[in-house]
Amino acid sequence: MAKETPMMEQYKKIKAEYRDAFLFFRLGDFYELFFEDAKRAAEELEITLTSRGKGEDGVPMCGVPYHSSETYIAQLVDKGFKVAICEQTEDPQQAKGVVKREVVQLVTPGTVMQGRAVQEKENNYMVSVDTFDDDTYSLAACDLTTGECKTTMVAEDLEAVIQEIASFSPREIVVSSEVDEELIEWCERRLQLTVSVQDETELPAEMSYVLSDIEQTKLRQVTARLIAYFVRTQKRSLDHIQKAQYYTTKQFMSIDPDSKRNLELTETIRGKSKRGSLLGLLDKTVTAMGGRALKQWVERPLMDEEALSFRLNVVEALLDDFFVRQSLQEDLKHVYDVERLTGKVAFGSVNAREFVQLRQTLAKVPPIFEQLNSHHSPAIRKLVEGIDMCQSLRHRLDESILDDPPVSITEGNLLKDGYHEQLDQYRDAMRNGKAWIASLEQQEREATGIKSLKVGFNKVFGYYIEVTKANLNQLPEGRYERKQTLTNAERYITPELKEKEQLIFEAEEKSGQLEYELFLQLREEVKQYMKSLQQLAQTLATIDVLQSFAKLSDENRYVRPQFSQNRDVKITAGRHPVVEQSIDIGSYVANDVFMNEKRDMLLITGPNMAGKSTYMRQLALISVMAQIGCFVPADEAHLPKFDQIFTRIGAADDVAHGQSTFMVEMVETNRAVSKATEQSLILLDEIGRGTSTYDGMALAQAIVEHIHHDVGAKTLFSTHYHELTTLETELARLKNVHVSATEEDGKVVFLHRVIEGAADRSYGVYVAELADLPKNVIERAKTILSTLESQTQDADQSGQVKELIASHEPKEETEQLPLFQIEEEPQSSNVKEEPECAFEQIEPDVDEQDVLATIKNCDVLNMTPLQAIETLNQMKQKLGHK
């Protein structure tokens, strides 16, 4: 094997420090990847895999152009990979030996600052978690694009910390090398997070301010771990990271990830789309900052009534003041993303065009603040109280940056004339020199009489005078100095032209360098305004969200919710906010919800497709809207502040993690019954449908009883087990309601009206008919249904059918259902007992013997109820002639 080159030795040494990342190794105008990196990158990026060297000494290699590398890096980061960017840190022309190189940035899913991975109206949080021997967890979260930093303690179980991690929707988590392996498994397997290890928690002195408001050691440690990871990987200024803010999970309504999905708070279940979700409905924001703030509010509804009252007061005032609201919307349309612009300033990636955006934003702040400061509402005035409008920065940017600068900050044409004296001199030299050259062509044409003479320029030879060979005889002897010979022309230069050329080149070079340096100085000046800009950005975001609520409430006739102190729920003419938008105006059937201390549970029955699930979700979404400070879709709404919402709605499996539909149902139900409190809201839909009828009914009743006796949460329980409606007589705080339907001309008509009492049937066959099942299937189903209903009535009247679900006494495993019990033959002929089943009284003939044989051979314990009843029907038909 040939000896490795110094460059490959350098590559391997650097790669050893970044084993978990793709190393983009700068070679000239390309980033090259080698060995396994090259093989994987060629596959992931669909680029050509080549080789450096030949034969056995060949090294797998692939590369991407430097100027388009951002696209390829974004593709890898989108897939959860890390990319270490290794740059040449010295001029190759001045290097002695191999050019010095070092990693200047590690780009990871949680640290990406721009590109398609950063969504305009979504945060890009990274989290860090520490575990402790006392079974507590500390957590920190930071969005590097905005600088927002938060930290908290979770003193519950692993599931609680996983839920808190998921609430930030991170793409990467930072942990120590000694962290709990179970936590790592959860993060990688269930949350699909990139896991990074950071053991060092010592912060550089300039970053210590981040921890200045945090006293608890556990919180300081986890926050320092996260910031230290940023410092190690980004290798640049992070001055925009804000002081860490401590919060408690009790400050917010808790909604676990499954419940968020079931309620479609931020995205739909099927299409994973924002449109069709509650967030999609609420989002009338016009700024990126407002959009991000709104998503945070929806995911973390408040428990603080004072903060909620403030938000609702602002919404009410804006709702009543159409002209101010319209003016705000128009002004906010010209507001750019100040939060992320500030992050780019600190990061050193801001360009002159983004400074123009910042300047335009700051120009819109005074009219916004003027309207709010002069408003009659104290809440609106408080919004902007004490906020710096950063107008001195606006004037600085106004006097410095051109209106239409280029994207690149190294090409010049960034700064206005008059901003810097030396720069003006260079520009004057360039302009005068170019003007002189422009006039030179006309002067020489007149002097020589050659009309085709021209003055040109190229990067190799600079400025020249060109004369075609046909006109060479007209040139006065010795007038020009030959510079270049072409096929059809000669190019010349004069001492004056050389002088002007040197002056122009020198001015251009010095002008470009000076302008670049001045821009960097200006960027450092802007850093002094970062804290004020971040505070201003948060204020503008809040204004945007609240005007969005007012606009939505005005358009859809929403009302201000009132919070009750006694856990009462009273909603008059409530509507599902999202469903209402998807149907014709005025066609949504509004419903009331009334619950108090004597009415904690509503058992909801009624037909499929009649609106039971919509009714349940409606209460949850109205509660979420109220607790984020928005008006709600109802004529009147009195609500408690729910501390948690739990849902078990819909049917879904989790095959990837070995969970059947029924297992998922039970896991979600367990979360509700084990973690809910009296202050919680529980929505359970069709519990027990994933197993056999009796299993399902038994579980459903046991769950209802447990919530009623031991939990006490406000609960909506939807079921098709009509047998459960008898619980109203046994459970003091449970009431029956049902979604009404009627039958007209053999067709079911859903009324979508929730009324008191229990439903008498489910109309399942009619729903199947609406789904266009084959007519013969529908007719056969109706026949079977009629037979089953008549047999059930007969059995009920004779006392032979006893509801297993109604009995609280344990059954022996081998006990048969009463419908199929047959008395064993007596042990002694002297003992005569009354038969328990009518079948014992049959005089046997051929058909009757077949029936008895069928009964004896039935595996009753493993038959479904439907199979059992069908068997009974067949036996009845055989005995029909009797």
N, C-alpha and C positions, 0 to 999 in steps of 0.2 A: 504494500500500500504506500502511495506517495505521501510525502510529508505535507501536513496541512499548511496552507498559506497563513500569513499573519492576520489577514482579514477574517478567515474562517475561525481562527483561534479567538479573535476578538468577538465574533458572533457567538460562539459557544459559551464564552465567559459571561456575556450579557444575558444570553438565554437561560443560563443556570439560575439567574436571579428572578426570572419570570416564567417558571415552568408551567403555570396554569393559564398562560395567556399566549395569544398569537404575537410573535415578535415581528413588527414591521420595520425591517432593517434598511435604512436609507443608503442607496447606492446611486449617485447621480440624480437622474430625473425619475427614479423608480424606488418603490419600497419592495424589497425582496424578502421572500420567506423560504426557509430551507428545511430539509429533513421532514419529520412528521408534520410540522406546521404547514409545509408546502402541500403535502398530500391531502391533509384535512381542508385547507383553505381552497385548494383546487376543486374539491368536491362541494364544499359549502357555497362557494362563490361562482361555481361553474366557469372557471378560467383554466387555461391550458397549463398542464404540468410539464415542465421541461427538466433538464439536468444540467448541472454545472460540472464539467469534466466528462470524461468518457469511460466506458467499461466499468470495471470494479471500483474505480475511484470516483465514479459519477455520483453527485449529490442531488437528490430531488430538489427542484426549485420552481417557484412561480413568483410572479410579481404583478404589481398594479402601478399605474402612473401616479406620480406625486400629485399632480394637479387635480386628479379625480379620486383621490384616496378616500375622501370623506364618505362617498357613496358605499364603497366596499367595507369600510369600518362600520358604518351604520348597519349594514346587512348582518355582519357578525354579531354586533352588540344586540340587535333585535332578536337574535337566536339564543341569547344568553351567554355569549362568549365575552372574554376580555381581550383587549388589544393593547399591547405595549408599543408605543411609537418611539423608535430609536432614530435620532437625528445626527447628522454630522455637526460637530460643535466647533470645527475650525475650517478655515479656507483650504480646500484641497490643493490649491496652487502654492500655498505656503507651508503645507504639512511636510514634515520629515518622517518618512516611513508611512505606516498605516494612518489614515485620517482618524482623529479622535471622534468617538461616537458615544452617546449616552441616551438612556430613555428619558424623554422630556415629559411624558404623560402616559398614564395607564387609563385607558377608556374602558369603563365597565357599565353594565346595565343601570347601575344606580348613580353613576357619576357623569353620564352623558349630558352635555350642556346645550346642544343644538342638533338640528336635523330632524328626520321624521320620527325618531324615537321619542322626541319631546313633543307631546300634544299641547296645543295652545291652551285648552281649557281644562287641563288635568295637571296635577302635581306629579313630580317624579321623585317620590320619597325613597330614601334608603333607611333601613332600620338596623339597630344593633341591640342585642339582648344578652344579658348576663344572668346566669343561674347561681343560686346560693344554697348552702346546706340546710337552711331553714325553710326550704321549699317556697321561697319568694323569687320573683324575677324583676329585674330592672330593665327598662326599655327606653331607647332614645330614637328619634326619627328626625331626619333632616332632608330638606329638598335643596340640593346644591344649586338649582337654577334660580331659586328665589331667596335662599339664605334662611328660610324659616326652620327653627329648631325647637323640638319639644321633648320632654322626658317624663316618665311616670313609673310607679311601682305597681306590680300585679302580685297580690298576695294570695292568689287562689291556685288553681291547678294548671296543668300544662295546656288544657283546652282553652282556658281563659287567656293565657298569653298568646296562644296561636290566633285566637279571635282578635286580640288587640293588634297583633302584627298585620293580620289580614285587613283590618280597618284602614290601614294606610295604603293598601294596594301596592306594596313595594315590588321591585324586580330583583333586589339584591339585599342580603342580610350579612352583617359583619358580626363575628363571634370570636371568642378566644379559642385556642387549641384545646382547652380543657372543658369545653361546654358539653352539656348533656347530649349524648348521641341520639336520644329519642327526639329531642328538639330539632336536630339536624335532619333526621329522617322525615319529620313532618314538613319542614320547610322545603326540602328538595322534592319529596314525593307528592305531597298534597297541595302545597302553595306554588310549586314550580319556581322556586327562587334560586338565584345564583348565590352560593355560600362562599364568603371570603373570610379568611382568618387574619386577625390583627391582635397580637399579644401586647404590643407596646401601647401604653396609655399616657405617656408623658407628652404634654403639649408644649410647643414653642411659646416663648414669653408673649409674642404678639397675638396669640390665639387664646390666652388665658381668660380674656374677658368673657368668653362664651360661658364659662362656669361661674361667673361672678354672682349670680342670683341663686345658685344651687348650693345647698349646704350638706345634704345627706350624702354620705360616702358612696353608697351603692349607685346613686344617680350620677354623681360626679364621675365615677369610674366608667359607666356604660356610655355616657356622653363623650368623655375624653377618648374612649376607644374609637367611637365613630369619627370624631374630628381628626384624630391621629391618622386614621385610614385615609381621609381626604387629603391631609397634608402629604402623606407618603406617596399617594398615587397621582396627585395632580401637579405637584412640584411648581406651584405658582401662588400668587396672592389669593387669599380666601377672606379678605376683609369684609365681604358682604354677608358672611354668616352671622346671624343675629344671636343675641344672648339666648341661651336655652330657657324655655319657659316650662315650669312645672305644672302639670295638670293631674287631676284624678279622674279615673274612669266614672266615678259617681257624678261628675259634672254633666254627663251626657246620657241620653237614653241609649241603652245597649241593644243592638240588633245584630244577632249572629249572622255569619255569611250566608247560611242556608235561608234564613228568613229574609235577608236582603234580596236574595235571588228570587224567592217565592213571591215577594211583593213587587219585584221588578223596580226597585228604587232608582238604580242608575243605568240599568240596561235590561233589555228584554231577555226572557229565558231562551227563546228559540234562536233569534238572529243575533244575539249579543249586541243589539243596536241601542243607542241612546234614544233614538226616536221610538216612541211607544212606551217609554219608561216615565216614572214620575219626574225624574230630572229633565228629560226631554220636554215635558209639558211646562215645567216651571221656568225653563231657561229662556227668558226674554232679555238676558244681559247683552250688552253691546261691546263689552271689553273682555279681553282674555283674563284679566285679573278678576273681574266679576264672575266669570264662568267658573274659575277655579274655586273661588270663595263659596259659590252656590253649591258646588259638589261637596265641599267639606261640610257645609251646613246640613245637607240632606243626609250625609252619612253619619253625622253626629248631632242629632237633635238635642236641644238644651233642656236642662232640668231647672235652671235658675229663672224664677218667675220675674225677677226684676229686669234681667237682660231681655227676656221675651217681651215684657211690657214695653220696653224701649223700642224694640224692633217693630212691634205692632203699632205703636204710636206714630212712628215715622211712616209706615205703610198707610195708615189711616189718613195722615195729613197729606201725603202725596196723592192718595186716591181722591181726596176732596179738592185737589188743586191741579186741574188738568193742564193748565198752561205751564206751570212750573215743571210738571212731569215731562211734558213734551219738549220743553227747552233743555232739560237735563239729558234726555235721550239724544237730542241732536248734538249737544256739546260732547257727550261721552263717545259718540261715534268717531271723534277725532283724537281720542285718547289711546295711546299705544301702551304696550306692556312694560310699564315702568319697573315693575318688580324684576323681570328678567333682564331688562336693559341694565339695571343696577348690578346684577350678577355678572354680566358681561364686562362691565367697567372694572370690577374687582378682578375678574379672571384674566383681563388683558386681551379680550377678544372683540371688544366693541369697535365698530368702524364709524366713519364720518356720517354715513347715511343714517345710522342709528342715533347719532347725536342730533341729527335733523329731526328725527321722530320724537326724541326727548324734548327738543325745543318746541315743537308744535304742540306737544301735550301740555307743557308748562304754560303755553300761551292760552290754553283753554281753561286752566285752573281758576284764574280770577273771576270770570263770569259765572262759573259753577258755584264758587264759594260766596260770591256776592248775592246770588239768589237765595242760597241757604241761610246766610247770615242775617238777611233781612226778613226771613219768613216768620209768620206769627207763631208757628209751633216751636215750643222749647226743645222738643226732641230733635227736630231738624237742625236747629241752631247748634245743639250740642254735638251733632255729627262732625262739624268742622272746627269746633272750639279748640284753640291752641295749636292748630296744624300749620306748619310752615309751608307756604306755597312755593318756596324755592325760586322766587323771581330774580334774585341776584344771579343764580345759575343760568336762568333763561337769558338774561342780558349778556352774560359772558359767552354763551353759545351763539347768540344772535350776532355779536360783533366778530366772531371768529370763523365759524363754519359757513362755507358756501352753501347755496340752496340746493344744488344738485351735484354733490361730490361723487367720485367713483367709489366702488366697493372696496378696492384695494387701498390701503393706507400708505403704500410705498411708491405710488406712481405720481404723486403731486396733485395739484388742483383741489386741495382740501380746504385751504384757508383763504379768507377774504383779503383783498388789497387793503393796506392800512393797518393790518393786524400786527405786523412786525417790520421794522425799518429795513433790516438787512435782507429779508426775503423780498421786499419791494424792490430793492436795488438789483438783486439777481433777476427778478422778473423784468425790470426795465431794460437790463442788458440784453436779455433774450429777445424781448419784443423789438427793441431798436435794431439788434443785429439781424433778426429775421426780416424786418421791414427794409433794411439796407439791401439784403440779399434779394428780396422780392423786386426792388427797383433796379438791381444790377442787370437783370436780363434785358430790360428795355434800353438801358444805357448802352450796353454792348451791341445790341442790334443796330442802334443808330450809329454807333462809332464804326462798326465793321461793314454795315450794309447787308448783313446776313440775317434775313428774316426768320430762318428756321433755327437760329441759335437759341439755346435754352440753358437755364441754370437748374441743376438737379441735385439730388441727395440720396445716398444710400448708407447703410450702417457700416459697410466695410471701408469705403473710400471717403465718406463725408460729403462735403459740397464740391461741385465741379461745374465747369462750363463745357457744354457739349456742342460740337460742330460736325456736321456730316462731311464725309470725304469729298463729296461733290463741290463743297464750298470752301475747302481748305485753301484754294488758291486766292481767295479774297482776304485771308487773314494777314494783317501787317506783320512783317518779320519781327520776332522777339516780343510780341505783345503778350503771349501767354506761355506758361510753363507746362510742358506735357505731363500728364498724370496717368492716363490709361488709354490703350488702343483697343477699339472694338472692330468688328467686321466692317461696319458701314460708317463708323464715326470715330472721332478722336475726342478725348476728354482732357480738359486743361484746368489749371488753377493759377491764381495770381497771388502775390504777397498780401494784398488787402483782403482777399477772400480767405486766405489762411488765417489771418489775424482775427477776422470776424468769426470764423468757424471755431477757433480756439476760445474766443470770448463766449460764444453761445454754448459750447460744450461744457466749459467750466461753470458757467452760470446754471445750466441745467442740472449738472451733477451736484453742485453745492446747494442749489435751490431744493432739489428733491430730498437731499439728506437733511437740510435744515427744516424743511416742512415736516418731515417724518418726526424729527426730534421735538418740534413744537407741538405736534399732535400728541405725542406721548406725554409731554408736560401738561397739556390740557386735560388729558385723561387722568393724570394724577390729581389735578385740581378738582375734577368732578368727584373723585373718591371722597373728598371732604364732605360731600353732600349726601353720602350714601344712606346714613341713618334717617335723615329728613326725607329722602326720596322713598325709602321703604315705608315710613309712616304715612306719607302722602299716598302711596300706592294702596295701602290697606284701607285708607279712608275712601279713596275712589272706588275700590272694589265693593266696599259695604254700601256706598251710595248706589252703585249699579245694581246690586242684588235687590235692595229694597225698592228701587224704582221698578224693577222687574216684577216683584210681587204686587206692587200697586197696579201696574199695567194689566197683569193677568187677572187680578181680582176685579178690576173694572170691566174687563171684557167678558168675564164669565159669571158675574153676579155672586161673587164669594162674600162671606160675612166674617166679621171679626170673631174669633173663638174666645170663650170665657173659660177660665180655669176654676174648677170646683175644688174645695178643700175636703170634701167628704167622700171622694171617690165615685160620685155620681156621674153617669154618662147620660146626656140628654141631647140627642141630635134630631132636629126636626127637618124633614125633607132633605136628608143627606144624599149626596151623589158621588159616584166613583169618578174622580177627576179625570182619569185617562180614558176610561170607557165612554164617558159622556162626550169626549171630543171626537170619537170614532164613529158616532152614529148621527143620524139627522137631528138638527136642532129641535129641541122640544120633545123629542121622542123618548128620552131617558126617563124611567120611572123612579122617582125619588122615594126613599124609605126612611122611616124613623128608627132610632135606636134608643131604648130607654133601659138603663141598668142602675140599680142602687144597692143598698146593703141587704135588701131582701130579694134581690134579683141579680145575683152575681154571674149566673150562667144562663145562656140561652141555648137550648137544644133545637137545632134547625133541621127540619125535614122538608121534603118536597121533591118535585120531579128533577131529573137530570136536565141540565141546560136552562133551568128556570131562574138561576141567578144566585144560588146559595154562596158560591165562592166569591162572586162579585160583591155581595152584601158584606161578607166577612172582610175582604181586602179593603173595602170602602172605609170601614171603621179604622183600620190600621193606617191607611194613607191620610185620612183626615187628621188622625192623631199626630202623625209625623209632620204634616204641614203646619199644624198648630204649634208644635214644639220647635220649629225652625223660624217661627215668627211670620208666617204667611196667613192670610185669610183663607177660609176653607169653603168647599162647595156644599152649602146647606142654607136653610132659611134661619136656623139658629143652632148654635153648638156650645154645649157646656161639657167640659172634659176634665178628667184628672190629669196630672202630669205622670205619664207612665214611665217607670224606670227601665222597663225592658219590653220588647215585643218578641214573641215566639210564634212561629207559624209551622204548620204541617199541612201543606196544600199541594195538590197535584201528585202525579205518579212518576217517579224517576228512579232508575237504578244507578249503581256505581260499579259497573263491571270491572273497570280497571283496578279497583281496590277491593274486589271480592265481595261486594255488597249487593244483594238482590233488592228488588223494589221494596219488598216487605221489610228487609233489614234497614234500609234507608229510612223507611217510615217509622220504624221503632226507635232508631237512633235520634231522629229529630224530635220525636215525641218524648223520649227520655230527657233530652236537653230541656224541654219545656217544663216537665213535671218536677224535675230535680233542681232547677235553678230559678224558677219563677218565684216571685214574692206577691204579697197582697197588692202591691203597687203595679204589678205587671199586667200585660194584655196577652192572652193566649188565643190563637186561632187554630183549631184542629178540624181538618176536613176529611171525612170518610175514614176514620181510624178503624183498622181491622179488615179492610177490604182485600188486603194482600194474602189472606190465609182463608181457611175454611170458615163457613158461616158461624158455627158455634164458637170456634176459637176467636173469631173476630168480634162477635158480640160479647163474649166473656171479657176480652181485653178492653173493649170500648167501655163497658160498664165499670170495670175496675178503675180505668183511667178517670172517668167522670167522677166517680166516688172519691178518688184520691184528691183530685183538684178541689172538689167541693169541701171535703173534710179537712185536708191538711195544707192546702196551698192558699186558697181563697182569692186567687187572681180573677179578674174579669175575663170571662171565657166565652167564646162562641164555638159551639161544637156542632158540626154538620154531620148528618148520618142518613143512611138508607135503612138502618135497622130500626124499623118502626116499633119493635118491641121495647126499645129504650125509652119511648115516650112515657111509659108507666112510671119512670123514675121521678116524674114531677110530683107524684103523691108521696114519695119517700124522701126526697132531698128538698129541704125547705127553701133553698136559694136558687133552685133550678126551675126555669120556666120554658114551656114549649112554644115555639113559633114555627111557622112554615111559610114557604114561598108558594103562593096560590097558583093554581092552573085550573082550567075547565075543559070540558070535552064538548065539541060541537061537530055534529055530523060524522062521528067516529074519528075525529081529529083532535089532537090536544092543542090547546091554546095557552101559552105561557103568559101569565098576567104580571110576573115580576114584582108582585106586591107581597111584602112580608107582613103577615098578620098573626094574631095570637092563635095558639092551639097547635095540635099536631096534624100532619098531613095523613090522608088515608091510603095513599098509594104513591108509586114513584114514576109511573108512566114510561118505564124503560123501553117497552116494546114500541111505543109511539115515537120515542127519540130515534130508535133504530130505523123506523119507517122514514123519518125525516132525513136520515143518512142514506136513503135509497138502497137499503138492503133488498135482495131479491124478494119479490112478492110472495113466492111460495114459502120462503123462510119466515116472513112476517106472519103469514096466515097460520103456519104451523106453531109459531111461538104463541100466538093468541089462543090457539086451541089448548096448548099445554098449560098456559097461564090460567085459563078458565078452569081446567081440570084440577090444577093444584090448589087454586083458591077455594073451590067447592069442597075438596077433600080436607083442606085445613079447617074449613068451617065445620064440617061434619065431625072431625076429630076433636075440635075444641068443644063442641056441644056434648060429645060423649065423655069428655074428660080424659081421653086417652092421650092427647098431645099436651105435654107439660113443657113450658119454656125452660130450657136449661139455664138460660141467662138469668132467670128470675130467682133461681135457687142459690142461696149463699152457703149451702152445706157442701162439703167436698164430696166428689164422686169417686167410686172405685174405678181404676183404670179399665177394668174389664166390663164395667156396667154398660148394658146396651141402652140405646135410646128407647123411651117408653113405647113409641109407635111400633117397634119391632120386637117387643118382649114376648116370649112364648114360655109358657109354664113347662118345666121339666116333668117327665113322667113321675108319678108318685113312687117313693121308695117302697111303700107297702100298700097292697090292695085294700087293706082295711081302713086306710086314711083317705078321705074324700074332701077335696078342697074346691072352692069356687074358682073357675077358670079366670085368669087375668086378661085373656085375649080372646076375641070373638072367634079366632081361627080354630080354637080347641073344640068348638061346638059343631064343626063341619063333619057331616057323615062322609067318609071317604069314598070316592069313585075314582075313575081314571084321571080326570082333570084335577080333581081335588088332591089326589096323591102327588101329581106334578107340582101343585101349588105348595104342598107341605114340604116336598123335597127342595123346592126353590128356597123356601124360608130357612130350612136347616142348613143349606149350603151358602147362604148369604154371609159374606164377610162384613158384618155390619160396622165394625169399628173402622174399617178403611173405605167405606162408601161415603161419597159426598151426599148431602141432603137431596140434591136433584136426582142422583142415581137411585137413592132409596125410594123416593116418591114415584119415580118411573117404574121401578120394580113392583111397587105396590099397585100401580095402575094396571100393569100387565096381569098381575094376579087377579085383580078385580074383574078385568075383561074375561078371563078364563072362567070365572065363577058367575058371570053375568046372567047365564041362562037359569041360574038357580033363583 
